[in-house]
């Protein structure tokens, strides 16, 4: 352990009662005999900061044929599924409240789908989802499953029901059950739609009748409380050629009857969104595909009685901008937000351009449509993509990937905004390439990758450099690695070279090791190295450079037989070359995971991939666990084996493979983009950040009334600052900085002002601080990187003249 004393520039004088500000710097020395030490403890769980996933500026991707329901119990709109231009059958769950979109992280995820129904069941306090179509083996197959959203997770209800998609679904207050009408049975495109009506009470589906509106799909349907009826509007009838209808029907709990439309009646339409505006007691019909006109209107229905609807029309043309909002579309979804008294309308497919939309619109009970914060620009969904952090420019560079075909686009991300580059800056389309940042030249470098799909796959052996506005290609010269994909490549800071291992050459796995030196020629210089012991040939593995131990770390991948690997190797170059490690614990075997180095906490971080935690390849799953490697052992940060640290907090990404991942040194956070559950199913366009929480309190502590707060993040080589209340204008502050945060022990707490607070620690530095609030600032030398830092304040309680002790704040010194 290393101790420090405080060299203070200003001191509080109790004789004059002056209140001042103490600023200090650390000086390395042995503790002086006269320094009074207050105990301060940092335990392993106190110093090891918790990790938190977050998704910045996030919102659902543009989509169509999704479903929404309004959770009246929590005042949130729930959204599930739908389809993008490239992905059929999304399986993400979102919630919307007054603040905006919230990405959820359910433990159980229903299969992705389109054309499903969803309705809020107020009697049981759950959102019920049924049916839809999913994509299997190139076909759109109907589903018969029933799910319930509890607000925290999905649970499947095992009940019998026909396979149906494009259903109409809503709550029926007469039976106090969820009602489903129509849809298309599970015999693909040319099967006649259904005319059946079913109700669901939470335990079973009951067939009610086949009589009524007749076979149709994609109708609008909603519960209308004033007349105690379910109303159904429009829909698509028959098999191709199909016909849209303008009929309105009413359900009384046992039978359907056709209602009379009067006033300015909507044209024939299907795939429109229908909801009930409870603030103004009116129907709101928006969007839909009429064939005759573009539905550039919102239709408002006054339900005169159970048999008559009087319609009026509201233009969606903004008189100021002359822009139609929402633009004409179908296959969107709408609900009425009772808490905020407005209709919420999201997504759909444009009737003019056939573009899938991601805009969010709201219609208050009075006034016209408004557009809420649009979806931030971001790269299209993809899997098997790569990115690298450009330290000189302070942004990530992302290139290529797979979304049903190889991709050629290039994007940058500055921590807030994604920026797309023109097509002339792009590479040849590819996936599974390797990318890294070359500290010598200040460029992002890309090598190799694959093009094409199954049965038509070619690999590259080209090298490209990103110079900020585009890619520069360099031709091969001298020794050059074989073409490959599924390899990995990292920058060895200590030796000033890039290290590449393995991959797939189009016929089999590779087990060669190459080093690339940017000096010498325009293309740099390649050298193949040899080692007495080396990792077996593999692809889809990951590597990261461990700065503290000055070596490359490799984990996992796929062997030549397509089996998962879970071995850990390190590479230092030179005579030693590769060394297989035998950590006491290891992550489950996997491939297509992501991995990078955290310089703040000096650990390699691994997450995701496709693997088998318990059994063989035949029961593998997509993983979302997080592991850290300190050079000796792997330790889990999530799951039942996370014994040495707290689990990752907050909303977490779903399991995935083939994402892009890297560490942002300026913002001190990991960034992850894309990935998905597999090449033939849904891909993600999600941006996630994985970061450490700076303000944490030691075990048993919380942010109580007497808090000490960090006002400057602890960064090696910079100042750190704290503030805290001090009723008497005087306080002692105890500081502990340990080489290892794990070599500490708990001490019994003294009784201070009754039972307030715990004191922690091992021989800290003590500073006397004046002022209310008290302020403390001092510099952290560069060599404190990664150390545990603890701080706690002790002050007088002026009325009782006894001691108050603050909560103990536990931090880790981060990198610049």
N, C-alpha and C positions, 0 to 999 in steps of 0.2 A: 504494500500500500504506500502511496505517496501523499505526504501532507503538505499543506501550503499555509502561509500566513497572509494576512491582508495588510497591504501598505495603503493606508487611507490618506486621502488628501484633506479631509475635513472631519472634525470630531465634534460630537455633541458635548456641551459644557453644562453639567447639572447645576453649577453655581449660578449661572445667569439665566438658565432655562431657555437657552437659544435652541431653535429648531432648525436643523440644517440638512443637507444632502450629502451623503457619504459616497464617494466614488473610489474604486479601488482596483488594483491589478494584482494578479497572482505572481508571487516570486517563489521559486523552489528553495526550500530550506527545511531544517528540522524544527519541530515545535519548541518554542522558548518555554522555560520553566514557569514563567509568570502567566502564560496564556491560560485562561480558564476554558476548559472544553465542556460543552454540553453534548449529551449523547444524541446522535442522529444515525438512524439505520436505513440502509437500502437493502431490501431483500431481493431475491431473484425476480419475483413477480412484480416488485415495485419498479425496478430499473428497466426490465424488459418491457418496452412500450407495447401497448396493444396495437394491432393492425386494424385498419378500417378500410373497407371498400366503399367507394362512392362513384357516382356516374355524373360527371359535370354537364350542365346544360342539356339534360337528357329529356327525351320525349319519345313516344313510339315512332317507329319508322312509318313512312307512308305505306298505306295498306288499303285493301278492299275486302268485302265479304267477311268482316270481323263481326263481333257481337259486343254489346255494352248493356249494362244494367246499373241502376242507381241504388246504392246501398243506403237506405234511409236511416239505418241505425247509426252509421258513422259519417253520414254526409259526404260520401265519396262515390264517384262513378267508377265502375269496374269494367275493364276492357280485356278481352282475350282473343288471340289468334288472328286469322285473316291471311291474306296473301300479298306479297309485293310483286314487282315485275319479274323477279328472279326466283323467288321462293314461294312455293305452294304449301300452305299449312304452317303458319307460325305458331309457336307454343309459349309466347311470352304473356305475362299478366301485368297490367298497369292499373293504377288508380289515379283519379283526378280529383283535386279539391280546389279551394279558392287560391292556393299558392301555386298550383301547377301540377304537372305530371309527377308521379311517384312510381319508380320501378320496384316491383315486389320480388321477393326471392323465396318462393314456396319450396318446401322440401319435396313435395309430390307434384309432378307436372303432367297434366293430361297430354295425350298425343296432339300435335299440331293439327289445325283444321281450318276450313272455310265453310261458310254457309250454315253455321250452327245457330242455335237459339240460346238466349240467356234472359232470365227474368229474376227479379227480386221477390223472395218469399218473406213478407213481413211477419208472418205467423211464427216462422222458425228462425228468422234472422240470418238467412243465407241467400246467396245468389246461386240459382240453379242453371246449369248448362246442359244442353242435350244435342246430340247428333252432329251433323255436318259431314263434310267430305275430307278425306285425307289422301295423300299421294303415296301410293304403294306400287312398286314395280311398273312405273310409268302410267298407272291408271288412277283415276279419281274414284275412290271407293267410299261409299256412304258408311257412317258410323251409327251404332245403336247404344252408345254408352251415356250414362248420366253422371254428372259431377256437381259438387257443391263447393262454393268458395266461402270460407268462414271469416275472411278478413285477414287470416294468417297463412292458410294453406288450403290446397284442394284435397277433397276426399271423394272417392268414387262410391256411388250407390249401386249395388249389385241388383239391378232389376231388369226384367225382360221388356224389350221394346223393339219394334221394327227398325231396320237401318233406314235412316232418312237424312237428307240434306236439304238446304234452302228452306228450312221450316220457318213458321211464324210462331212466336212464343211470347206469352205475357202472363201476369198475375190475374186471376179471376176472383174478385171479392165475393162473388155469390157462393161458390163452393169452398172458398178459402184454400184454393189449390192453384198450381201452375197449369196453364193451358197450352197445348200444342196443336196447331192445325196445319194440314197440308204438307208441302215439301215434295221432294222427289225420292223415290225408293232407290235402293242400292243396286240398280242394274244399269248403271252408267247412263250414257247420254240419251238413249231413245226410249227409256222406260217412262210410262205415263206418270204424271204427278199424282199425289195422293189427295183424297178428299176426306180423310179420316180426322177425327178430333179425339184427343187424349187429354186426360188430366192426371196430375202427379201430386200426391199428398205427403211426400217425404219418404214413403216406404214402398209404394207400388204405383205403376202406371195403370190407368183404367181407360179402356176404349169406351168412348161415349156415343159416337154416331158417325155414320158415313153420309148422311143426308145434309144438305145445306149448300154452301157456295159452289160445290163441285171441285173437281181436281184442279189444283193450282199450286204454285210455289212463289216464293219471294213476295209475299203479301206484307202490308203493314198491319200490325195488330196491337191494340192497347186497351187497358182497363179504363172505363169512364165512370168515376164515382157518382156524379149527380144522378145519372139514370140507371146505375147499377147494371151496366152492360159491358161486355167486351165488344169493341167495334173492329172490323176488319175491312181494309181498303185495298183495292187493286190486286195485282198479282199476274202471273204468267200462266196461261192455261194450255193444256194439250201437249202433244209431242210435236217435234219440228215438222211443219212450220207452226210455231207457237203464236199466241195472241195475247197481248196485254189487255186488261180490263179496267174499267172505272167504277165497278160496282162497290157498294158499301153494304156490309152484312153485320147483324147484331146477334150476340150469343146471350141467352137468358139463363144459362145454367143447365139447360137440358136440350135446347134446340136452337138452330140458326134461323133467322128470318131476314129477308132483304130489306134494307132501309132505303128511304127515298132521299136522293141528292137534290138539293135546290140551290138557287143562287148561281154564282160563277163556279161551275163544277169543274174539278180537276179532270184533265184528259186521262185516257187510258194509260196506265203506268204500272211498272213492276220494279222491284228492288229500290223502292222509295223508303224513306225513314218516317215513321209515324210516332208521335208522342202526345201526351196529354199535358197541357199547360195548366197546372193546378192554381196558378195565381190569377189567371183570367178566365178559367173554365172554358178552354177551347182546344180543339184538335190543332196540331201543327204537322203539316205534311210537307216534307222538303226533299228535293232530289227525285230520283227515279228515272227510268228510261221509258219514254212514251212513244218514241218513234215518230210522232207527228210534230212535236216541238221540244225544245231543249230544257223545259222546266226551269226557266230563269226566274221562277217565282216561288214564294212560300204560300202554301194554301192554308187558310185558317178556317176551321170548321166549328160553327156554333151548333151544339147538339141540342136541338129544340126539344126532342123527346126521344124515346127509345127507338122510334121508327123514322126520324127525320133529322137530316144534317143540312144546315144552311152554310154554304161555302162562300168565302170571300178570298180575294187574292191580294198578296202584298208583293210589290216588285222588289227584287233583290239588287236593283241598280242604285249604287251610291250616287246621289245627285251632285256631290262635290267632285269625286274622282271619276265618275262615269264608269266605274268598274262593278261588274256583277259579283256580289259576295253573299253567300258562297257561290262559286262558279257552278254551272250545271254539272251534275254528277249522278251516279247511281252506285249501289252497293256500299253506301256509307252507313253510319249508325248514329242514332240520336236518342237521348234520354232527357227527362226533365229533372233538373237539380232543384229539389224543393228547398234546400237550405239557402241557396242563392237566388231562387225564383227566376230561373232562366232555362231555356232549352239549350242543350249542349250537342253539337254536331261535329263528328270527326271522320276524316278519311273519305274513301270512295274512289271511283274511276271517272275521270273527266269525260264528258260526252263529246267534247270538241276534239281533244287530242288523244284520248284513250290513255292518258298518263295516270298512274296511280298517285293519289294525293295524300298529303300528310298534314293538311291545315286543320286548325281547330277554330270553330265558330260558335258564337253564343247569341241567342235571341232572348233578351229580357222580356218580362211581361209587358213592359211599355218600351217603345222605341224600336230600333231596327237592328239588324245583325251587326256584330262586331267580330273582329278577328283577334284571337288571343295569340300570345307569343308563338311565332312560327317555329317549326322544327329547324334546329340549327343545321347549316350545311355540313355534311359529313360524307365520307366515302360510302359507296354502295356496299351492301352486305357481301362478305367473302370469307373463305376459309383457306388455309395453307398460304397465308400471307406473311410478310416480314417487314420489320421497320428497325431503324437504328436511330439513336439520339445524336444529333449533330451538336456537339458541345460548343463549338465556336459560334453558331447561330442561335443556339438555345431553342431548338425545335426538333421534333421527330420527323424523319423521312420514311414514308410508307410506299411500297411499290408492289404491284402484282397481286396474285392470289387466284382463287377459283370461285366462280359463282354459277357453275354449270358449264363454264368454259374458262380457259385461262384468261387473265386480265392483264392489261398493259398500262394502266393509269398510275400516276404518281401524285401523292398528297403530302402536305406537311401539317404538323399540329404543334401549336405554340403553348399548349396547356389550356387554352380556351377555345380557339378557333381552328377548324380544319380548312385548308386552302388547296384547291385543285390546280394543277398545272396544265398548260395547253398540250394538245396531243403531240406536237412536234418535239416535246421534251421527254416523251415516254420511251420505254424500252420495248423490245419485242415481248409479246404476252408470255407470261410464265407464272409458275408457282413453285413452292419449296426451294427457293433460292436461299443464299446466305448473305447477310448484310452486317456491317460493323462500321464503327467510326475510327478512322485512322488519325491518331493524335499527331503524328509527324507532319502530315500534309493538311490537316484540318478538313478532310473530306469524308463523306459516307461512301463506302466501297461495297459493291455488289458483285457476287460471283455465282455463275451457274443458274440452275433451276430447270424445271421441266415444262414442256408444252404438250397440249393435247390431252386426251382422256384415255380410258381403258381401251387397249387394242390399237391405239394410235398415239403412242407416247414417244416423244423425243426429248433429249436432254441437251443442255448448253454447257459450254466451258468458257464463256466470255466473261470479261471483267469490265466493270463500268464504275465511274466516279461521279458523285453528285457534287456540283460546284455552286449550288444555291439557286440556279435558274434552269438547270437541266442536267442531263447525263452526258458524260464524255466517255466514249468507248475506246478501248485500247486493244491493239492486236497482240497476238501471242508472239513471244520472242524467248528463245532459250528454252530450258526445261519448263514444261507446262503440265498441270494436272489434267487428268482425263475429264471429259464432260460428265456432269453428275447433277442430281437433285437430292433433296432430303439430307444434305450434309449440314455442317455448322462450322462457323468461323468466328473467332474472337481476337481482339487486339491484346497482345501481351505488352503491357506498359513497361515492365522492367527491361525487356530485351528489344523493344522497338520493332516487333514483327507481328504479323497476324498468323494465327495457328488454325489450320483446317484439318478436319478428320472426317473420313467415311463418306457415306452417301450411297446413291443407287445410280448405276451407269446405263440403265435401260434393260439390262440383262440380269444383274445381280448386285449384291451389296459390295461395298468397298471397305477396306480396312487400312488405307494408306494415310499417312500424316504428312502434311506439307506446311512449310513456312513461307510467308510472302513478305518481302522487304520492299517498301515503296521506293527505296533509293536505287540508283544504278541505271535503270532504263525508264522510258515513258510508261511502260507497262509494269514496272517493278520487276523484282527478281524472285523466282520461285525456287525452293530447295526442298526436295523430298528427304525426310529424316527417317532414321531407323532406330528401333529400340529393342533391347533383348526381350522385353515383355511389352505387349501392346493390347489395347482393347480388341475383341473380336470384331470382324466386319459387321456393319450395321447401317441403318438409315433412320431418319425421323428421331434422332437423339437430340440432346441439347447440351451446350457448353456455356460456361461463364468464366471470366477471369477474376480470380480471388486476389485482390490488390494487397491485402494484408500479408498473405502467405506467398505472394508472387508466383502463382501457378494457375494453370487452366484446370477447371473442374468439368468433368463429363458425367452425365447420368442418362441411363435408360436408352430407349430406341427399339428397333425391330431387328431381329437376327435374320439370317438368310431363309429360315423356314417360316418367317412371319410371326415368330413368338415374341412376346414382350420381354424386355430386358429391364433389370433393376439394379445394375452394378454401378459403382462409383469409381472413377479413375481421375488421377491428377497428372498433369504434364508440365514439366519445367524446362524442357529442351535440354540440349547438351547430352553428356554421357548417360545421365539418369533417365531421361526421356519420360516414358509413362510408368506410373505406379498404380496398381490396383489397391484401393482402400477397403478397409473392413470395418465400417462404422457399426457401433452397437445397435443402432436403429437406422432404418432406411425407408424412404417412401415406397409405396407399392409399385411394382413393375408397370411401365407405361411407354407409350410413344406419342409423338406430336404434342408434347407438353411445352411449356415456356419456362425460361430460367434467365436470371441476370443477377448482378452483384449489387448489394446495398452498401455503399461506402459509409453511410452514416452509422450503421450498426455493424458493419464489417462481417456480413454474412451473405452467402448465396441464397437467393429466394427462388423456389420452384412452385409452380401451380398448374393445375389443369392437366390435360392430356387424356388419352384413351388407354385404359389399363384394367387390371384385375386385382383388387385389394385382397380378395379371399381365395379365389379358385383359379382355374385355367382360362385360356383364351375364350372359351365358349360362354363364359358368364361375365365378360368384361363390360365396363360402363364408362361413361364420360365423367371425369373427375373434376371437382372444384376445390380440393384440399390445398392447403398452403404449407410448405415445409421450408426450413432454414438449415443451412449447412455452415458450420463455423470452422471448418477445416479438420475437425475431429469426428463429429457426429452430426447426423441429421436429427432435427427435432420437429415434431408436428406442431403447427399452430392451429389446426382445426381437427375435429373428429374425436372419437372416444380415447385416442392415445395421446391427446395433447396434455401431457402431465406437467410440462415445464414452463408453460406460458399460457396466458389467457387466449381463448379462441378469437378468431377474427370477428370483429363486431359489425353490426349494421347489416344492410342489404348486401348480399353477395351474388356474384355472377353464377349462372347455371353452369353445370359441367360442360366442357367443350374441348375440342382439339383444334390445332392449326391456327391459333390466334397469333397476333403480333404483340410483342412485349418488350419493354425496356425501362431503364431508370432515367428520370429527369433530374440531373444534378442541380439545376438552378432552383427547381421547386421542391426538390427532395421528396419525390414520389415516383412510384412505378405507374406506368400507363400501359393499358392493354386494349387492343382493338380487334374486333371481329372474331373469327373462329366459329365453331358450331358443333352440333352432334354428329356430323358426318357429311361426306361429299354429295350424297343423294338426297339429303333432307334439308332442313332449314339452316341457313347461315345467318350470322349476326352482323349488324352494323353498329354495335354498341361500343362506346368508349368508357372504360373503367379506370379508376385510379385506386391504387393500393398504397396507403401511407400510414405512418406512425402518428399516433396521437401525442401531441407535445405536452399538454397539461394533463398529468396523471397524478393521482394521489396514492400514497403508500397503503398497504393492506389495512383495512379497518377504517380508512380515512374517507372523507368526502368533502365536497366544497361547502363547508359550513359557514357560519357567520364570520368567523375570523379566518380569512383566506389569505394566502400568499400567492400572487399571480405572476406568471412569467410574461413580460411585455415585449421581450425580444427573444426570438428562437435561439437556443444554444447552438452556435456554430463555431467550430474550431477556427481560431485566428480572428474572431470578431468579439465585440462586446455583447454581454448578456445583461438583462435588466429585470428587476422585480419590483413589485409594489405590494403594500400590505397596510391595513389599518393599525393605528397605534393610539389608543385613547389617551394615554398619558404623555404621548409625544416622545417616547423613548422605548427602544426595543433592542434585544440581542438577536442576531441572525446567525444560525449555525449552518455551515456549509460542509458537505462531504463530497470529495472527489476521489473515487477509487479506481485503481487499475483494473480490477475485476469486480463487477457488480455482484458476483455470486459468493464472495468470501466474507459474508456477514452473518450476524445472528440477531435474534430478537432479544430485547431486554425488557424487564418488567417496567410498566409505566409508574412514575411517581404520582401521587395525588396532588393535582395543581388546580386550585379553585374548584374544589369538589371533584367531579369526574370528567372535566373537560380535557379532551385531547390525549394523545399519546406522544411520547418523545422517542426518537429513534437514533440509533447509530453508533459509530465507532469514531472516536476522537476527531471531531470536525474542526474547522477553522471557525472562529467566532468574531463577528463584527458588531460594534455598537452603532446603532443608527438612530438619528433624531428625526422628528417631524411626524405629522399626521396628515396624510398617509406617509408611511416610511417608504423611501426609495433607495434601491441599491443597484449599482452598476459596476461591473468589472469585466476585464478582458479575459478571454479564454485562449491560451496559447495553442498553436497549431498541433502540438503533440497530444492534446487532450481529445482528439478525434476518437469517437467510439466509447469514451469513458462514461461511467455512470455518474450523474450529478444529482445530489439531493440538497434541498434547502428547506429550512423550517425557522419560524420566528417565535420569539418569546417576549411578551410585553406585560406591563403592569395594567391591571384593571383599575382605573383611577378611583371609582367609588369604593371598592373593597380593598384596594392596595394589595391584591394578590396576583399571582401570575396567570396569564392566559397563554396557551400554546396553540399555534396555528396548525392547520393540516400540513402534513409533510408532502412536498412536491417532489416527484421523481422524474428525472429527465435523462436523456442520452445525448451527448455532444455529437452533433451532426457534421457532415462535410460541407465545405464551401460550394 
